[in-house]
Amino acid sequence: MGEGLSKAVQPEDLAVFKKLPANHNLLENIQIPEKPENRRPTDRKFLIVFIVIVLLLFPFLIYTLVNSDWDRIRGYDQCGNVCGENNTKYKEWPCTGKDETHNVYLQIDTTDDTKTFQELLFYPRKCVRRCDYDYHLSFGKCFKDKSDSSRYPRDVDGVSEKVGSKSVSEYLNKVAWRIVLACALSLAVGIGMLVLFKVATAAVVWGMIGGVLIFGGIVTGLMWYGYFTADKWNQKDPNSKKMLLFFAIFLTVVLLILFCITVFMFRKIQLIIQLFKETTKATFAMPALIFVPVLTFLVELIILVLLIITTSLIYTSGILTEIAPEYLAYKSNVVMQITLILNIIVAFWATQFVIGVQYMIIAGAIAKWYWAKNKNFLDSPIGTSAKVAFKFHLGSVAFGSLIITIIAIIRSILQSLTKNKAVKAVVDACIGALESFLKFLSKNAYILIAMHGKPFYKSGKRAAKIIFQNAVSIVSINYVGDFILGMAHLLVILISMMITVGIMTGADTEYSFIVYLIVFLVSLFVAMTCFSTFETAIDTIFLCFCEDSLLNDGMARPYAMSRDLMEFVENSKKLYGEKKE
């Protein structure tokens, strides 16, 4: 395991939990997770800042939405008369105020339908009921035909024909039961994968690692075979042999690196297997945990829908302005531009905030399960964890999500200021790595907050200390563990798609891709929902394991970990001791 997990408890470590002198030994008073009655609200000022910024958005948003019009998406003529509605008359512009209720299409006097709407504002344009004969409909607007007008079939109103919309709906109605069955079986596959992790954890982990190595070996062997037999099969292209040699060498090096990593991390992979076993025990002991990421997804979906709607309305906002002689347009002012930026920032911050709450709820429930003396009689761990998170620690979640939001803003500003592609790639890589690390650190800080109830800074500091003390274990869990879970995601999707192919036998038409797309999205959602809980649970159990190894010795202070995990720790200590000698 390493010295960081098996060393004796140091007095300075206790000072992280309690504001006590470093030499004051009060191990018996440390309870994980901390009781709700002993907790205090943490980082409340950041929650206040979050609420203030959200409230600040409202007056900007109201002003902007009052000056917006959804119908402007259809377009407006060069006098600012919106197509499809009865417009307001302005004294300074006699051409305004037309009733264009029946003229729903904007006809623009240009053949270029790839220009942005801002560029099209400087072309002659008018609202029409139907496109003229030498015009065609593109993106909801009428443009001049480039050459042969017969290439653009029209119905009686002069718009492009709508082909197949009725037949698509009829087809989907016909195969609706197949879609429902495929989606239900996709859910069963996801749950079955979790069960497989529970009953045969070691076989699944080693099977996936071995499968990748075997598959990589087969592909590498085929590359070498293709290289040595290239002259026999392909004598016309001399570069093909060089390409085969390049890929053969590249895959060989990658395969050797993966093999060496597997051998080097053998003990760490065994730790991962033990943590996976503990995680499956915890998740199956609290099956309602799976609904936490589902609720998170629904809230994030609501935020995304609101963002799309408000951004679309902000895009249509503006004050009617003369941009050129006899050309009017709705131009956004500074307030509207600030609203757009603030709206995106608040939406991003809110999304990160919701994700943080999810981490804290799952972590609190898992920690309560881990440290419980009798795991068969838990008193509503999920409800208690949610109550604690909402009552005491929303400020810490607001703090952590604010840090990620600020990094994202800096990244966007640097990307917009940098013109050189190479510099932009380097900046993006550096800021991206920093953002990923801060997300990882914030997640671990949330877990420790759920356990100890300390503020974000103190919890983040302790999380960083644990990460550095157990760097190799952390790396193996995050890379090897994420690889295993990624393969599990892929297997859920592939098996679901294979089942769908069987279900759709005899019902395949040109619209079958819609069914496969629906099942793919559902299986992706199922995999992400099942294993997002799993990922957070693994991180939580590992941190609980580190704290358990630090605070307890297995004798005077019994471990909270399971017998299997305890045996792993003892074996690791013996192995470490033998190497030391």
N, C-alpha and C positions, 0 to 999 in steps of 0.2 A: 504493500500500500504506500509506503513512503513514510518518512519521519514526521511529516506535517500532520498526519492523521493519528499517529500512535503515540505521540509525545505526551507527557504529563501535563495537566492543566497548570498554566502559569497565572500568577496573580494579576498580571496586567491584562490578561484576556477577560477576566471578570469585570474589569473596569469598563469594558464596552457595554455590558449589560446594566450595571448599576453604578451610580455616581458615588463610589466608595473608594477608600484608600486602596492602593494596589495590593497591600498586604492583608486585606480584610477578607477572610475566607468564609463566604456565605453561599456555598454551592447548593445547600438544601433549599434556599429561598428562590432559586432560579427555576421558573416554570415555563415550559415551552409547549404550546403557544401561551403567551401571557394572558392571564385572565382579563376579561373585559372590564371588570371593576378596577383593575390596576392600570388600565390604559388611559392616556390623555390624547386629546386631538393633536395631530402632528401637522406642521407646515400649513396651518390654517390660512396664513396670509396669501399663499399661492392659490388656494381655492377662491379666496376673495378676488384676487387679480383675474382669475379665469372668469368668474361670474361678471366682474365689471367689464371685461373686454367683450363678452357675449352681449351684455346689455348695451354697451357702446355701439355694437354693430347695428342694433335695431333702428335708431333714428336715421343712420346712413342708409340702411336698407329700405326703410319706409319712404324716404325722400326719393331714392333711386327708382323704386317700384312705382311710385306715383307718376314718375316721368317716363315710364316704360309702357310698351304696348306689344303684347304677344303677336298681334297681327302684323307687326313690322317685319317679322321673320319672312313673310311672303314678299315683302319689298314695298317700295313706294316710288311714285313718279318723281320727276325732276323738280316738282314744286312741293314735294313733301306730302302729297296725298297718298295715304296708305291704301293699297289695293284690298278690296273686299269690305270696306267700311265707309260710313258717312263721316267725312272729315271736318275738323274745326276750321272756321274762317279766321284768318289773321289780316288785320287792316293793312299792315305794311307790305303784304304780298297778295295782290288781287287774284293770282292763279290758285290760291289755296281754297279749301272749303268745298271741294268737289264730292259729290256722292258717288263713290266707286263700289257700292254694295254688290253689284252684279259683275263687276270687273275684278276677278280674283287673281289674274295672272299678270306679272310684270313683264313687259316686252322691252328688251334692251337692244339698241341699234348697234350690235357688234356680233361678230362670229366667234369670238373668244369666250368660251364658257368656263375657262379655268382661272380667270381673274378673281381676286377677292372682291367682296361686296363694296369695300371702301374704294377700290379702283373703278368699279362699275358705276359709282356715283357720278363720274364725270362724262358718262356717255348719255346721249338722248334716250329717255325711257318713258314709258307710259303704261297705265293699267288697261288691260283688255279682257274681254270675256272669253275669247279664244285666240290662240296664236294665229297670226296671219299665215297665208299659204306658203310663203317662202321663209317661214320661221319654224323652229322645232323646240319642243319642250325639254329642258335639261335643268335638273336641280330645282324644279318648280318654277322656272322662269323661261321665257321665250327668247331664243337667240336666232340670229340669221343663219340660214343654211350655208354651209361652206361651199357646197357644189350641187349635187343632185338631190332635189327635195323629195324624190320618190323613195329615198333611203329611210325616211322617217314616217312610218305608218301612223295615221291618226284616226281617231273616232270622229263622230259628228261635231264635237266641240273643238277639234283641232289639237287635242292633246295626245300624247303617246298612248298606245293601247295598253291596257292592263292585262297581262297574260298570266293565266294560271292561278290567280288568287283564290278563285272559287274552288278549283280542283285541289289546291293545297289544303284548304280547310276541310273539304270532303274526305281527303285522304287521311288527315290527322284524326278526324272523327271515327273513321273506319278502323284505325289501328290504335285507338286510345287505350283499349284494354292491354294491348301489347306494351305500350309505353308505361302504363301503371305497373304491370308485372315486372318489366325490366328494371324500373326504378326501385320497386320493393326488393327485388333480388339483389340489387346493388347495395341497398342498406344491409341486407343479410350478409353479403360478402364482407362489408366493413366490420360488422359485429363478429363475424366468423374469424376475421383476421386477428381481432383482439383476443378472442377465445384461444386461437392458435398460439398467440404470444403467451397466454397464461398456462396452457397445458404442456407446451413444448418450446420454452423460451430458448434454451441452448441450441436446440435443433434448428430453430428459425434463424437465429443470429448467425451461427456457423454455416448454415445452409446458404444464406444470402451472400456471406463473404466468400465462401467456397464457390458458389455459383458464378460470382463476378470473376474470380480468378480463373475458373475453368473456361468460362465464356471468353475472357480476354486471351487465354492461352490458345483457344481454338482460332480466334480471329487473327492472332499474331502468327500462328502456324500457317494459316491460309495466305497471309501476306508474304511470308518467306517462300512458301511453295509457289505463289504467283511470280515472285521475283526470279527464282531459279528456273522456272519454266516459261518465262516471258518470251524468250526468243522463239520458242516453239509455237506459241499461240498468237503472237502479235509482232510482226517484223516491220510494220509500216510506221509505227510511232515509237521513236527512240526515247522520248521523254517518259513514256509509261513505265519503263523499267526503273528509271530514277525515282519516280513517284512511289512505286511499290517499295523500293529500298528505303526511302525516307520514312514511309508509314510503318514499315516492318521494324526499323530501328527505333522509331518513336514509341510504338506500342510495346516493344521489348523492354525499353527503359522504364516506361510507366508500369508495366507488369512486375518488373523486378522491384521497383520502389514500393508498390502495393504489397508485394510478398514480404519484403523486409519490414514494412510498417506492421503487417499482421503478426510477424514473428516477434518484433520488438514490443508490441503492445498486447502480447498474449495475456498477461496478467490484467491489464486494463480492460481488455475485452471481457475477461471473466467478471471483472467488477461491473461492467455494463450489463452483463447477463443477470447478475444478482440484483442490480437496480431495476432492470426490466421486470424481474419476478416480483419484487416489492411493489412496483408501480401497478402491475396487473392486479395484485391483491387489493391495493388501495382503490383502484378504479372500479373493480367489481364489487367491492364492499360498499361503494357509494355510486351506484349506476346513474343517479340523477346528475352527477357532475357533467355528463355529456350535454345536458341542456344549457349549461353556462356558455359554451362557445356558440350554441345555436342562438341564444338570446343576444349574445354579442354581435353575431352576424346580422341579426334582424335590426339591431340598433344602428350598426354601421351602414346597412342598406338604406335605412331611413335617412341617415345623414347624407349618403351619396345622392339619393333621389332629391332631397332638399337642395343640395349643392348644385345639381344639374338644373333644376327648375329655376333657382334664384340666379344662377350664372347666365342662363338663357335670357331671363328677363332683364338682367343687368346689361347684357349684350344689346338688347333692343332699346335701352334707355337713351335719352338724349334730349337736348333742347334744339328746336328747329332753328337752323342757322344757314345763312347764305354763304356757300363755300366758293361760288363763282357767279358771275352775272347770269341770272335766270336759272341757277342750279341751287336747290335747297337740300339740306340733309340734316338728320338728327345727330348732333355731335355731343359726345359725353364731356362733362366738365370734370374738374379736379375731385369733387365730392364723389361722383360716380366711379371714377378710377380708384379712389381710396376704398370705396365700398367693395369693388371687385377683389382687390388685394386682401382686404380685411376678411371678406367672406371666405376666401380660400384658406387663409391662415387659421381662422376659427374652426373651419370644417376639419382641417388636418389635425389641429390640436385636440378637437373633440374626439376624433377617431383614435388618436394615441391615448387619450384619457380613458376611453371605453376599453381599449385593449389592456391598459394598466389595471383597471378594476377587475377585469377577467382574471389576470394573473394573480391578483391579491386574493380573490375569492377562492380560486382553486388551490392556491398555496396554503391558505389558512385551513381549508378542509383537510388537505393531505397532511399538513403538519399535526393537526389534531389527531388524525388516525395514527400517524407514526409514533407519537409520544404517548398515546393512550395505553394504560396498563392492561385494560381489557378491550381489545379491538372489536369484540362482538357486540358491545353495548355502547355505541356512540350516541351522544345526545345531539341530534340534528346538527352535524358538523357543517354542512353547507349553509344552512340558514344562519347559524351563529357566525360563520366566517363572513357572509354577506353583510350581516348586521354590523359587525366590527368594522369592516371596510368602509361602509357608508357612514357610520357614526363617528369614526375616529381618524380615518386615514385618506379621505378624499383629497386633502391638501397635499399629502405626499405624492399621490398619483398625479395631481395637477403640476407639481414641481417636476417630477420625472418626465412627464409628457411635454412640459414647456421646454426642457433642455433639448429634447429630440426635435421639437418644432423649430427652435432657434437654429440648430444645426442645419435643418432642412432649408430654412430661409437663407442662411449664409451660402449654402450649396447652390441655391437657385440664383442668388445675386452674382456669385463668382462665375457661374456658367453663362449668365447673360452678359457679363463684362468681358469675358475671354473670347477672342475671335479665333486665335490659332487653335487648330484641331488637336495638335499634340499636347499643347499646354492645357487645353480643356480636358483632355483624357487623363492627364496626370492629376489635375486639380480634382476632377470627378472621382478618381480612384482614391486619392488621399482623404477627401471629405467623406466619401462613401465608406471607407474603412473605419474612420472615426465615428460616423453615424452608427455603423453596425456594432462597434464596440460599446458605444453608449447605450444602445438598445439592449445589448446583452447585460451590461452592468446594471441598467435600470431594472431589468427583469429580475435579476438576483437581489437587488435592493428591495423590490416589492415583496419578494419571498421572505426576506429577513424582517421586513416591517410586519408582515402577517404573523411571523413567529414571535418577535420580541416587542413589537409596538413602538419602536424607536423612530425618530424622524428620518427623512430620506437621506440626509447627508451622513448621519452616523451609520445607518444601515448600509449605505453605499460604500462607506469606508471599510466597514467590516466585510462586506461582500468582496471588495477588492483584495483585502488581506487573505481571505479564504481562497480566492482565485489564484493568487500568487503562490500561496503555500502548497496548493494542489494543482499546479499548472498542467502537469502531464495528464492527470486524471480528468481535468476540465477539458483539455484538448481532445482526449479520446472520447469523452462523453459527447462533446458537441460535434465532432467530425464523424467519428465512427457511429455514434448513436444517431445523428442526423442522417447519415447514409443509410442505416438500417430502416429508419422510419420513412425516408424517401423511397426506398425500395418497396416498403409496405404500401405507401401511397400508390406507387406505380402498379403494383400487383392488384390492388383493389380496382383500379381503373381498367387494367387490361382484362381481368377476369369478368368484370361487368360488361365490357364491350364484347367479349367472346360470347357471353350468355345472350346478349342482345342480338348478335348475329344469328344465333340459333332460334331465338324467339321470332325474328323477322323473316325467317325462311318462308318463302311463298308469298310474301307481302312486299317485296322490294320493288320500288318504282324510282323514278327520277327524283322524288321528294324524300326518299328514305334517309338522306343525309340529315334532314331535320330531326328525325327520331334519334339517330346516333348522336347528334349534337346535344339533344336534351339529356340523353342517358349519360353522356360524357360529363356534362356539367353537374348532373345530380351525383354521379359517382365521385367526382372531384370534391364536391361539397361534403359528401359522406366521409371520404377519406380525411379531409382537412378537419372536420368536426371531431371525428373519433380520435385522431392522433394529435390534435392541438392540445387536448386535455392530457394526453399521454406525455407530450413533450414537457409541459409545465410540471406535471407530476414527477417526472424523472429529475428535473432540476431541483425541485423542492425536496425530494427524498435524499438526493445527494447532499444538499446543504444540511438537512437534518442529520444525515449520517456523519458529516464533518463535525457538527456541533456535538453530536452524541459521543463521538470518539474523543473530542476535546474535553467535555465536561465530566465524562464517566470513565471508570476504569474496569468495569465488569466484575468487580469484587465488592468493595465497600459501597460503591455507587453502581448498581446494575445498569447495563445498557438498555436502551429502549428498543434497539433494533431487533429484528427477528433472529432466530437461532441460526438460520442459514447464513445470514449476513455476518453474524457474530463469529461463526466458524471461519468465514472468509477473512475477517480481520485478524483472528488469531493465527491462521495459516500465513497471512502476510507478515505478521510480526516475526514469526519463526523464520520465514524465508529471509526477511531483512536482517535478522540477527545472525543467521548462518553466513550471509554474504559479508556481514561486518567483520566476522571472525576470520 
